[in-house]
Amino acid sequence: MPRPSKTAPMRRPTNVTLPPDLLAEARALDLNISQACAQGLAAAIASVRARQWLAENREALESSRRYVEENGLPLADFRTF
């Protein structure tokens, strides 16, 4: 079995089910389907993680917003713009 390259990330084979028209168009455009799927999955993961972070930190963000509304920006007197 070949050894994985230290520069190439590890990859695992998997099966995905795609709409036939989407797959045909990707092939016609000579897209790397594995790479495109990985990029799409990475974008979906980032989107979900961002929503989770906002949900988990909503209270702190709202508290900070209220503080600024009531008291102004901290160190605002030192701003030069």
C-alpha positions in Angstrom: 0.0 0.0 0.0 1.4 3.4 -0.9 2.3 5.8 1.9 0.4 9.0 2.1 2.3 12.1 1.0 3.1 14.5 3.8 1.9 17.5 1.7 -1.3 15.9 0.4 -4.2 15.6 2.8 -5.6 12.2 3.6 -8.7 11.3 1.5 -11.3 8.6 1.9 -13.4 7.2 -0.9 -17.1 7.6 -0.5 -20.2 7.4 -2.5 -22.4 10.4 -3.2 -25.7 10.5 -5.0 -26.0 13.4 -7.5 -28.8 14.5 -9.8 -28.0 13.1 -13.3 -28.2 16.4 -15.1 -25.8 18.0 -12.6 -23.4 15.2 -12.9 -23.6 15.4 -16.8 -22.9 19.1 -16.8 -20.0 18.8 -14.4 -18.5 16.1 -16.6 -19.1 18.2 -19.8 -17.2 21.1 -18.1 -14.4 18.7 -17.1 -14.8 19.5 -13.4 -13.1 17.5 -10.8 -16.2 16.1 -9.1 -14.5 14.9 -5.9 -12.9 18.4 -5.5 -16.1 20.2 -6.2 -18.0 18.0 -3.7 -15.3 18.6 -1.1 -15.5 22.4 -1.6 -19.2 22.3 -1.4 -19.1 20.2 1.8 -16.5 22.5 3.3 -18.7 25.5 2.5 -21.8 23.8 4.0 -19.8 22.9 7.2 -18.6 26.5 7.5 -22.1 27.9 7.2 -23.5 25.6 9.8 -20.6 26.3 12.2 -21.1 30.1 11.7 -24.8 29.7 12.6 -24.0 27.6 15.6 -21.4 30.1 16.8 -23.9 33.0 16.5 -26.6 31.0 18.3 -24.1 30.1 21.1 -22.9 33.7 21.5 -26.1 35.6 20.8 -26.5 36.6 24.4 -23.0 38.1 24.7 -23.3 39.9 21.4 -26.6 41.4 22.4 -25.2 42.4 25.8 -22.3 44.1 24.0 -24.6 45.9 21.6 -26.8 47.1 24.5 -23.7 48.4 26.3 -22.5 50.4 23.3 -26.0 51.8 22.8 -26.2 52.9 26.4 -22.6 54.0 27.0 -21.0 54.6 23.6 -17.9 52.9 22.3 -15.2 52.1 24.9 -12.2 54.4 24.4 -14.2 56.6 22.0 -12.5 59.7 23.3 -9.2 58.4 21.9 -10.4 57.8 18.4 -8.8 60.0 15.7 -11.4 59.5 13.1 
